[in-house]
Amino acid sequence: MSSSKEPEQILKDSIAQSRRKIEEEKRMAPEGIRKANLARARKIERHLRPPTLPVGIRFWRENEQIPGDAGTKPQFKFTWCQYLSDIRNNGADDREIFLVRREDITCHIAPAILGFEEMSTDLAEGRVLGEIHFLTNELCASAIESIPRVPFRVQAITIGALEDLPVVPDVIFTAITPGRTNKVMDGAMWLKGGRFLVQYGNGCGACGNGTAEPFVTDQVATIAFMCHGARRWGGFEDSELGCGVHIDRFDTWIRGMEATWLTGHSYPIAHQLASPNRETHHKQRGVEYEDAYPYCLDH
């Protein structure tokens, strides 16, 4: 990309443009929003080829009016990571969209991470999880303090397959394999540069790093290591990590993945096995991504 602007300003302008688009989208009818979310899902599937469905997540703040199509109450109570996996693994034609409240979550730490409540003193000081993952409660407390949290109070959360969602999501979560992290980082770093950081507090991989961190990070996307609970109760496979993107950075992220596809960094990554002279980077100059490789967004 050639531009007279500084890269930092280009990134700011890209995010600001997305925010204006999102505000317009929120005024659309549910069917129009669902169509926009379907397009987002298809773009993720094109670039990352994830093993399961991308998940859309909308946080409803205290005193915010919740529309009637924001989801139904779950029949059973689950941990947050179970909700993620229930949604992402459901390929049926008729899928549920859940409206999750505090009483619908069984995990003892996720409600505080997701903004439903303040964290209890026992949790914060390491007396609940201490000496399970750490030598002392104090070490546990230091790790819990590092876990990202939703920075506002929440009354309910809508969660569903992104392609079905009739509301604009705040966060999009996608389960990815380690190889796909290359494209996640390509998209996140195209306009940002610097280092891509992955953090982990030995807990709350799905709720903290995969869901809450996109609200508080300055990165375009996050990669999350799944915690013991997400693998034990949430059913995340050994080969799966998580990726979280805040909606106001989604277009910037996709733009980065499109740009790096045009520079020859596609996924799956071509293996250079046949000859030491084989060239796998076929840069396409002077074309837009969708002209070179159109999306199929209608179904």
C-alpha positions as CSV (number, residue, x, y, z in Angstrom):
1,M,0.0,0.0,0.0
2,S,1.3,3.4,-0.9
3,S,-0.1,6.4,1.0
4,S,1.1,9.8,2.2
5,K,-0.5,9.0,5.6
6,E,1.5,7.5,8.4
7,P,0.6,3.8,9.1
8,E,-0.8,4.6,12.5
9,Q,-3.2,7.2,11.0
10,I,-4.3,4.7,8.3
11,L,-5.1,2.2,11.0
12,K,-7.1,4.8,13.0
13,D,-9.0,5.9,9.9
14,S,-9.8,2.2,9.0
15,I,-11.3,1.6,12.5
16,A,-13.2,4.9,12.4
17,Q,-14.7,4.0,9.1
18,S,-15.8,0.7,10.4
19,R,-17.4,2.3,13.5
20,R,-19.5,4.6,11.2
21,K,-20.5,1.6,9.1
22,I,-21.5,-0.4,12.3
23,E,-23.7,2.5,13.6
24,E,-25.5,2.6,10.3
25,E,-25.9,-1.2,10.4
26,K,-27.5,-1.1,13.8
27,R,-30.3,0.9,12.4
28,M,-31.0,-1.7,9.7
29,A,-33.8,-4.3,9.9
30,P,-32.8,-7.7,11.5
31,E,-32.7,-9.4,8.0
32,G,-30.3,-6.8,6.7
33,I,-28.1,-7.3,9.8
34,R,-28.2,-11.0,9.4
35,K,-27.1,-10.7,5.7
36,A,-24.2,-8.5,6.8
37,N,-23.2,-11.1,9.4
38,L,-23.5,-13.9,6.8
39,A,-21.0,-12.0,4.7
40,R,-18.6,-11.7,7.7
41,A,-18.9,-15.4,8.3
42,R,-18.1,-16.3,4.7
43,K,-15.0,-14.0,4.7
44,I,-13.7,-15.7,7.8
45,E,-14.3,-19.1,6.3
46,R,-12.5,-18.1,3.1
47,H,-9.4,-16.8,4.8
48,L,-9.1,-19.1,7.8
49,R,-11.0,-22.3,6.8
50,P,-12.0,-22.9,10.4
51,P,-13.0,-26.4,11.6
52,T,-16.3,-25.0,13.1
53,L,-18.6,-22.1,12.7
54,P,-17.6,-18.5,13.6
55,V,-19.6,-17.3,16.6
56,G,-21.2,-13.8,17.0
57,I,-21.4,-12.4,20.5
58,R,-23.4,-9.2,21.5
59,F,-23.2,-7.8,25.0
60,W,-26.2,-5.9,26.3
61,R,-25.2,-3.3,28.9
62,E,-27.2,-2.5,32.0
63,N,-30.3,-0.5,31.2
64,E,-29.9,-1.1,27.4
65,Q,-33.1,-2.2,25.6
66,I,-32.9,-5.7,24.4
67,P,-34.8,-6.4,21.2
68,G,-37.2,-9.4,21.0
69,D,-35.0,-11.2,18.4
70,A,-31.9,-11.1,20.6
71,G,-32.2,-14.8,21.4
72,T,-34.1,-17.3,23.7
73,K,-33.3,-18.4,27.2
74,P,-31.2,-21.6,27.2
75,Q,-33.0,-24.7,28.3
76,F,-29.9,-25.8,30.3
77,K,-27.2,-24.0,32.2
78,F,-23.7,-24.2,30.9
79,T,-20.2,-22.8,31.3
80,W,-19.3,-20.0,28.8
81,C,-17.0,-22.3,26.9
82,Q,-19.8,-24.8,26.5
83,Y,-22.0,-22.2,25.0
84,L,-19.3,-21.4,22.5
85,S,-18.9,-25.0,21.5
86,D,-22.6,-25.7,21.4
87,I,-23.0,-22.9,18.9
88,R,-19.9,-23.5,16.8
89,N,-20.4,-27.2,16.4
90,N,-24.1,-27.0,15.4
91,G,-24.4,-27.3,11.6
92,A,-28.2,-27.9,11.6
93,D,-30.5,-25.9,9.4
94,D,-32.5,-24.6,12.4
95,R,-30.1,-23.3,15.1
96,E,-30.8,-21.6,18.3
97,I,-29.6,-18.2,19.3
98,F,-29.2,-17.9,23.0
99,L,-29.8,-14.9,25.3
100,V,-27.6,-15.7,28.2
101,R,-28.0,-14.1,31.6
102,R,-25.9,-14.5,34.8
103,E,-28.1,-17.3,36.1
104,D,-27.5,-19.4,33.0
105,I,-23.8,-19.7,33.5
106,T,-22.4,-22.4,35.8
107,C,-18.8,-21.4,35.8
108,H,-17.6,-19.7,39.0
109,I,-15.2,-17.2,37.3
110,A,-16.7,-16.4,33.9
111,P,-19.5,-14.1,35.1
112,A,-17.0,-11.7,36.5
113,I,-14.8,-11.9,33.4
114,L,-17.8,-11.3,31.1
115,G,-19.1,-8.3,33.0
116,F,-22.1,-9.8,34.9
117,E,-20.7,-9.1,38.3
118,E,-17.7,-8.0,40.4
119,M,-15.2,-10.7,41.1
120,S,-15.5,-12.1,44.6
121,T,-12.7,-11.5,47.1
122,D,-12.1,-15.3,47.3
123,L,-11.6,-15.5,43.6
124,A,-9.5,-12.4,43.3
125,E,-7.2,-13.4,46.1
126,G,-6.6,-16.9,44.7
127,R,-8.4,-18.8,47.4
128,V,-10.7,-20.6,44.9
129,L,-8.2,-21.7,42.2
130,G,-5.0,-21.3,44.2
131,E,-2.9,-24.4,44.8
132,I,-4.7,-26.1,41.8
133,H,-2.8,-24.4,39.1
134,F,-0.2,-22.6,41.3
135,L,2.1,-23.2,44.2
136,T,0.4,-20.5,46.3
137,N,-2.8,-18.4,46.4
138,E,-0.7,-15.3,45.9
139,L,0.7,-16.6,42.6
140,C,-2.9,-17.5,41.6
141,A,-4.1,-14.0,42.4
142,S,-1.3,-12.4,40.3
143,A,-2.4,-14.5,37.3
144,I,-6.1,-13.8,37.8
145,E,-5.4,-10.1,37.9
146,S,-3.8,-10.4,34.4
147,I,-6.9,-11.9,32.8
148,P,-8.8,-9.5,30.6
149,R,-12.4,-8.6,31.6
150,V,-15.3,-6.9,29.8
151,P,-15.0,-3.2,30.9
152,F,-18.7,-2.5,31.7
153,R,-21.6,-4.1,33.5
154,V,-23.6,-6.5,31.4
155,Q,-27.3,-7.7,31.8
156,A,-27.3,-10.3,29.1
157,I,-25.3,-11.7,26.2
158,T,-26.6,-12.8,22.8
159,I,-24.6,-15.7,21.3
160,G,-25.2,-17.6,18.1
161,A,-23.7,-18.7,14.8
162,L,-22.4,-15.5,13.2
163,E,-24.2,-16.3,9.9
164,D,-27.6,-16.4,11.7
165,L,-27.2,-13.5,14.0
166,P,-30.0,-10.7,13.6
167,V,-28.1,-8.3,15.8
168,V,-24.7,-6.6,15.3
169,P,-22.1,-8.5,17.4
170,D,-19.5,-6.9,19.6
171,V,-17.1,-9.7,19.3
172,I,-16.6,-12.5,16.8
173,F,-15.0,-15.7,18.1
174,T,-13.6,-18.4,15.8
175,A,-11.9,-21.7,16.8
176,I,-8.7,-22.1,14.8
177,T,-5.9,-24.6,14.4
178,P,-2.2,-23.5,15.0
179,G,-1.5,-23.2,11.3
180,R,-4.3,-20.7,10.8
181,T,-2.7,-18.3,13.3
182,N,-0.4,-17.2,10.5
183,K,-3.4,-15.7,8.7
184,V,-4.9,-14.3,11.9
185,M,-1.6,-12.4,12.5
186,D,-1.2,-11.4,8.9
187,G,-4.6,-9.7,9.1
188,A,-3.9,-8.1,12.5
189,M,-0.5,-6.8,11.6
190,W,-0.9,-5.5,8.1
191,L,-1.8,-2.0,9.3
192,K,-0.2,-2.2,12.7
193,G,3.2,-3.8,12.6
194,G,5.1,-4.2,15.9
195,R,4.7,-7.4,17.9
196,F,1.7,-9.6,18.0
197,L,1.3,-10.7,21.7
198,V,-0.6,-13.7,23.1
199,Q,-1.2,-13.6,26.8
200,Y,-2.6,-16.3,29.1
201,G,-3.3,-16.4,32.9
202,N,-3.6,-20.3,33.2
203,G,-7.4,-20.0,33.1
204,C,-10.2,-18.2,31.3
205,G,-8.9,-18.9,27.8
206,A,-12.4,-18.8,26.2
207,C,-14.1,-16.2,28.3
208,G,-11.1,-14.0,29.1
209,N,-8.7,-14.0,26.1
210,G,-11.2,-15.2,23.4
211,T,-14.2,-13.1,24.4
212,A,-13.2,-10.2,26.7
213,E,-9.8,-9.3,25.5
214,P,-10.9,-7.8,22.2
215,F,-12.6,-5.1,24.2
216,V,-9.4,-4.0,26.0
217,T,-6.5,-4.7,23.6
218,D,-5.0,-2.4,21.1
219,Q,-4.4,-5.3,18.8
220,V,-6.6,-5.8,15.8
221,A,-7.2,-9.5,16.8
222,T,-6.4,-11.8,19.7
223,I,-5.3,-15.4,19.8
224,A,-6.3,-17.4,22.8
225,F,-4.9,-20.5,24.4
226,M,-7.8,-22.6,25.6
227,C,-7.7,-23.3,29.4
228,H,-8.2,-26.7,31.1
229,G,-11.9,-25.9,31.6
230,A,-12.5,-25.1,27.9
231,R,-11.0,-28.4,26.9
232,R,-12.6,-30.4,29.7
233,W,-16.1,-28.9,29.7
234,G,-16.1,-26.9,26.5
235,G,-14.9,-29.7,24.3
236,F,-12.2,-27.7,22.6
237,E,-9.8,-30.2,20.8
238,D,-6.1,-30.4,21.5
239,S,-5.5,-28.9,18.1
240,E,-7.8,-25.9,18.6
241,L,-7.0,-22.3,19.7
242,G,-9.3,-19.4,19.8
243,C,-9.4,-16.1,17.9
244,G,-11.3,-13.0,19.0
245,V,-12.0,-9.8,17.0
246,H,-13.9,-6.8,18.1
247,I,-16.5,-5.7,15.5
248,D,-15.0,-2.3,15.0
249,R,-11.7,-3.9,13.9
250,F,-13.2,-6.7,11.8
251,D,-13.0,-4.9,8.4
252,T,-9.4,-3.9,9.2
253,W,-8.5,-7.5,10.0
254,I,-10.1,-8.8,6.8
255,R,-8.5,-6.1,4.8
256,G,-5.1,-7.3,6.1
257,M,-5.8,-10.9,5.2
258,E,-7.0,-9.9,1.7
259,A,-3.8,-7.8,1.2
260,T,-1.5,-10.6,2.3
261,W,-3.3,-13.0,0.0
262,L,-2.5,-10.6,-2.9
263,T,1.1,-10.7,-1.8
264,G,1.1,-14.5,-2.1
265,H,0.4,-15.5,1.5
266,S,-2.7,-17.7,1.1
267,Y,-4.1,-20.4,3.3
268,P,-3.6,-23.3,3.2
269,I,0.1,-22.5,2.9
270,A,1.7,-24.0,-0.2
271,H,4.5,-26.5,0.8
272,Q,7.7,-25.9,-1.1
273,L,8.7,-29.6,-1.5
274,A,9.2,-30.4,-5.2
275,S,12.1,-28.2,-6.0
276,P,14.3,-25.6,-4.2
277,N,13.5,-23.3,-7.1
278,R,9.7,-23.5,-6.8
279,E,8.2,-20.1,-6.1
280,T,5.0,-20.1,-4.0
281,H,4.5,-16.3,-3.7
282,H,2.7,-15.0,-6.7
283,K,2.2,-11.4,-6.0
284,Q,-0.8,-9.7,-7.7
285,R,-0.3,-6.0,-8.3
286,G,-2.8,-3.3,-9.0
287,V,-5.9,-5.4,-8.3
288,E,-8.5,-5.5,-5.6
289,Y,-8.9,-8.8,-3.7
290,E,-12.6,-9.3,-4.6
291,D,-11.7,-8.8,-8.3
292,A,-9.1,-11.5,-8.1
293,Y,-11.0,-13.9,-5.8
294,P,-14.7,-13.0,-5.4
295,Y,-16.5,-14.0,-2.2
296,C,-19.7,-16.1,-2.3
297,L,-21.8,-14.2,0.2
298,D,-25.4,-15.1,-0.7
299,H,-25.7,-18.4,1.1
